[in-house]
């Protein structure tokens, strides 16, 4: 690593630091910390000011949906003459996501996990991208089970359950919330069928802009040379619903904590009624907690929100609330 610096318009002494290996991917976690990916399984963080490196240590990845071949990804790709591509990207201002096999780990500037939960994919993703607060990943054909309800949304599930299901034959775009580390949408791709039902395509994510309103683009190219020559590649654009619509959907599903987490990540420029929405969702969560028997947490919220006592009393049985019930 060669560091060039300037102070008061004057060029300072160039400094160099030796790394253990040549990085294959690089992201800045913050203005002073860089995360390097040496391979698909080896990562480290580097401090610019201290010129020191720390290896990123994570738990051993869980068993993947590849069954008996799980944990052999590196050996299999080595035998095929190809190297697995490192999965590395920045999340927010002080975190990065690293991918090891079929798991994703969120780390901080100290190289340690900042969240106990991991992101679990049914197979190692080909590519990842981030549009706050969502993580987009490309999963290979034949690795994502077809949901039993016939829809397009599915969670990663367990290997034993997946073995009893049919698999989506095309590549899949899976969208995961960075707030909950859970899938929110799974889309077989491309959404329109190719000339042959059995034909597949190769999809690549284009680097997203760091701005909050930036859309995400991907390129889809048919694997069949004849189809590719006739149709060429297609560029697809993903656009999110408005923040208000996303919050409303979470509230309708009773996911009040998730809605509050999303609200807290947004500025008032993006959500002008942020304060009003937060108060409304907190009140709904408190009512839900009350009905679930979490009375202490609910009453604390009611007091903090300074709700009308009559509305709180109305939640009690009629022998307590009287005509307010």
C-alpha positions in Angstrom: 0.0 0.0 0.0 1.5 3.3 -1.1 0.1 6.4 0.7 0.4 9.9 -0.7 -0.6 12.8 1.5 -0.7 16.6 1.5 -0.7 19.0 4.3 -1.2 22.8 3.8 -0.8 22.3 0.1 2.6 20.7 0.6 3.3 17.1 -0.5 4.3 15.0 2.5 6.7 12.0 2.6 5.3 9.0 0.7 4.8 6.0 3.0 4.5 2.3 2.1 3.1 -0.7 3.9 3.5 -4.4 2.8 0.5 -6.6 2.7 0.5 -10.4 3.1 -1.1 -10.8 -0.4 -2.3 -8.8 -3.3 -5.9 -7.7 -2.7 -8.5 -8.7 -5.2 -11.1 -6.3 -3.9 -11.0 -3.1 -1.9 -13.6 -0.9 -0.1 -13.3 2.0 2.3 -15.1 1.3 5.6 -14.5 4.9 6.7 -12.0 7.7 5.9 -9.2 5.9 7.8 -10.0 2.2 7.4 -9.8 0.0 4.3 -11.1 -3.6 3.9 -9.0 -5.8 1.6 -10.2 -9.1 0.1 -7.2 -11.4 -0.6 -9.5 -14.2 -1.8 -13.1 -15.4 -1.4 -12.3 -16.5 2.2 -9.5 -14.2 3.4 -10.1 -10.6 4.4 -8.3 -8.0 6.5 -8.8 -4.3 7.6 -6.0 -1.8 7.2 -5.6 1.4 9.2 -4.2 4.3 7.1 -3.1 6.4 10.0 -1.5 3.5 12.0 -0.5 1.5 8.9 -1.5 -1.7 10.5 -3.5 -4.7 9.3 -5.9 -7.0 11.2 -7.2 -10.3 9.8 -11.0 -10.7 9.8 -11.9 -13.7 11.8 -15.4 -15.1 11.4 -17.2 -18.3 12.5 -16.9 -21.4 10.3 -19.6 -21.1 7.6 -22.7 -23.2 8.1 -23.6 -26.1 5.8 -24.8 -24.9 2.4 -27.6 -26.3 0.2 -24.9 -28.1 -1.8 -25.3 -31.0 0.6 -22.3 -33.3 0.5 -20.3 -30.8 -1.5 -20.6 -28.0 1.0 -17.4 -26.5 2.2 -15.6 -27.7 -1.0 -16.3 -24.6 -3.0 -12.6 -23.5 -3.1 -11.3 -26.9 -4.1 -13.9 -27.4 -6.8 -13.2 -24.0 -8.4 -9.5 -24.6 -8.1 -9.9 -27.9 -10.0 -11.9 -26.1 -12.7 -9.2 -23.6 -13.2 -11.3 -20.7 -11.8 -11.2 -18.7 -8.6 -14.2 -17.8 -6.6 -14.8 -14.0 -6.7 -14.6 -12.2 -3.4 -17.8 -10.6 -2.1 -17.1 -7.3 -0.5 -18.9 -4.0 -0.2 -19.4 -1.0 2.0 -22.5 -0.7 4.2 -23.2 2.7 5.6 -20.4 4.8 7.1 -18.6 2.4 9.4 -19.5 -1.1 8.2 -18.7 -3.5 5.4 -20.2 -6.8 4.3 -17.9 -9.7 3.5 -19.0 -12.9 1.9 -17.7 -16.3 2.8 -19.2 -19.3 1.0 -23.0 -18.9 1.5 -22.8 -16.5 4.5 -22.4 -12.8 4.8 -20.8 -11.1 7.8 -21.2 -7.4 8.7 -17.9 -6.1 10.2 -16.7 -2.7 11.6 -13.4 -0.8 11.5 -11.9 -3.2 14.0 -12.5 -6.2 11.7 -15.1 -7.7 14.1 -18.7 -8.5 13.5 -21.0 -5.6 14.4 -24.1 -7.8 14.2 -24.5 -11.2 15.7 -26.8 -12.3 12.9 -25.4 -13.4 9.6 -26.9 -13.3 6.1 -27.6 -16.8 4.9 -27.9 -17.6 1.1 -28.9 -21.0 -0.3 -25.6 -20.9 -2.2 -22.6 -18.6 -2.5 -23.8 -15.4 -4.4 -22.1 -14.6 -7.7 -22.3 -10.8 -7.0 -23.5 -8.4 -4.4 -24.4 -4.7 -4.4 -25.9 -2.3 -1.9 -28.6 0.3 -2.2 -29.4 1.5 1.3 -30.9 -0.3 3.1 -31.0 -3.3 0.8 -28.4 -5.8 -0.2 -28.8 -7.2 -3.7 -27.3 -10.6 -4.6 -27.1 -12.7 -7.7 -27.6 -16.4 -7.0 -26.7 -19.1 -9.6 -29.4 -21.1 -11.6 -30.7 -24.2 -9.8 -29.8 -23.1 -6.3 -32.9 -21.4 -5.0 -36.0 -23.6 -4.2 -39.3 -22.8 -5.8 -41.6 -21.6 -3.0 -44.4 -24.0 -2.2 -47.0 -21.2 -2.7 -45.9 -20.7 -6.2 -44.9 -17.1 -5.6 -41.6 -15.4 -6.3 -40.6 -14.6 -2.8 -38.8 -17.2 -0.7 -36.3 -17.4 2.2 -33.1 -19.4 2.0 -34.5 -22.2 4.2 -32.6 -25.3 5.3 -30.7 -27.8 3.2 -33.0 -30.7 4.2 -36.1 -28.8 3.2 -34.6 -27.5 0.0 -33.6 -31.1 -1.1 -37.3 -32.0 -1.3 -38.2 -29.0 -3.6 -37.7 -28.1 -7.2 -35.3 -25.3 -7.9 -35.6 -22.2 -10.0 -33.7 -23.0 -13.3 -32.7 -19.4 -13.9 -30.5 -16.9 -12.0 -32.1 -15.3 -9.1 -31.9 -11.7 -7.7 -32.4 -11.8 -4.0 -33.0 -8.6 -2.0 -32.1 -8.7 1.7 -32.7 -6.0 4.3 -29.5 -4.9 5.9 -31.5 -3.9 9.0 -32.9 -7.4 9.7 -30.5 -9.5 7.5 -33.7 -11.3 6.2 -34.8 -11.7 2.5 -37.6 -9.3 1.5 -37.9 -10.3 -2.2 -36.6 -13.1 -4.4 -36.9 -12.7 -8.2 -36.2 -15.2 -10.9 -34.4 -13.4 -13.7 -35.1 -12.3 -16.3 -38.7 -11.7 -15.5 -39.7 -12.2 -19.2 -39.1 -15.6 -20.7 -36.3 -16.1 -23.3 -36.9 -17.8 -26.7 -36.4 -21.2 -25.2 -37.9 -22.1 -21.8 -34.7 -24.0 -20.9 -32.4 -21.1 -21.9 -30.7 -19.2 -19.2 -28.8 -15.9 -19.1 -25.8 -14.5 -17.3 -26.5 -11.4 -15.2 -24.1 -8.9 -13.8 -24.8 -6.1 -11.3 -23.5 -2.7 -12.2 -21.9 -0.6 -9.5 -24.5 1.5 -7.7 -24.2 5.1 -6.9 -23.7 5.9 -3.1 -26.6 8.4 -3.2 -29.7 7.3 -1.3 -32.1 7.7 -4.3 -29.8 5.9 -6.8 -31.4 3.1 -8.8 -29.6 -0.2 -9.4 -28.8 -1.6 -12.9 -27.9 -5.0 -14.1 -27.0 -6.5 -17.4 -28.6 -9.7 -18.7 -26.9 -11.7 -21.5 -28.4 -14.9 -22.9 -26.0 -17.9 -22.6 -27.2 -19.2 -26.0 -25.0 -17.6 -28.6 -27.7 -17.6 -31.2 -30.1 -15.8 -28.9 -27.4 -13.5 -27.7 -26.5 -12.5 -31.3 -30.2 -11.9 -32.2 -31.2 -10.1 -29.1 -28.0 -8.8 -27.5 -27.7 -7.9 -23.8 -30.4 -6.1 -21.9 -30.0 -3.5 -19.1 -32.6 -3.7 -16.4 -33.2 -1.0 -13.8 -34.5 -1.6 -10.2 -36.4 1.2 -8.6 -37.6 1.2 -5.1 -41.1 2.2 -4.0 -41.4 5.4 -2.1 -40.2 5.2 1.5 -43.7 6.0 2.7 -45.1 3.0 0.8 -42.4 0.7 2.2 -43.1 1.8 5.7 -46.9 1.4 5.2 -46.3 -2.2 3.9 -44.3 -3.1 7.0 -47.0 -1.6 9.3 -49.7 -3.6 7.5 -47.8 -6.8 8.1 -47.4 -5.9 11.8 -43.6 -5.5 11.5 -43.4 -2.4 13.6 -39.8 -2.8 14.8 -38.7 -3.2 11.2 -40.7 -0.1 10.2 -39.1 1.9 13.0 -35.6 0.8 12.0 -36.2 1.9 8.4 -37.6 5.3 9.6 -34.5 5.9 11.7 -32.2 5.4 8.7 -33.9 8.2 6.7 -33.4 11.9 6.7 -36.3 14.3 6.8 -35.4 15.3 3.2 -36.4 11.8 2.1 -39.3 11.4 4.6 -40.7 14.8 5.4 -43.2 13.4 8.0 -40.5 11.3 9.7 -41.4 12.4 13.3 -45.1 11.9 12.8 -44.6 8.4 11.3 -42.2 7.4 14.1 -44.8 8.4 16.7 -47.6 6.6 14.9 -45.6 3.4 14.5 -44.4 3.5 18.1 -47.9 3.7 19.3 -49.0 0.8 17.1 -46.1 -1.3 18.4 -47.0 -0.4 22.0 -50.6 -1.6 21.4 -49.3 -4.8 19.9 -47.0 -5.3 22.9 -50.0 -4.8 25.2 -52.1 -7.3 23.4 -49.2 -9.8 23.6 -49.0 -9.4 27.4 -45.8 -7.3 27.3 -47.4 -4.7 29.6 -44.3 -3.1 31.1 -42.8 -2.3 27.7 -46.2 -1.1 26.3 -46.9 1.2 29.3 -43.4 2.7 29.1 -44.1 3.6 25.5 -47.5 5.0 26.2 -45.9 7.3 28.9 -43.1 8.4 26.6 -45.5 9.2 23.8 -47.8 11.0 26.2 -50.9 9.3 24.8 -54.4 10.1 25.9 -55.1 8.0 29.0 -58.6 7.2 27.8 -57.1 5.4 24.8 -54.9 3.4 27.0 -57.7 2.4 29.4 -59.8 1.3 26.4 -57.3 -1.5 25.9 -58.2 -3.1 29.2 -61.2 -5.5 29.8 -64.6 -3.9 30.2 -64.7 -4.4 33.9 -61.7 -2.1 34.1 -62.3 0.3 31.2 -66.0 0.5 31.5 -67.7 2.4 28.7 -64.3 3.2 27.2 -63.8 -0.4 26.0 
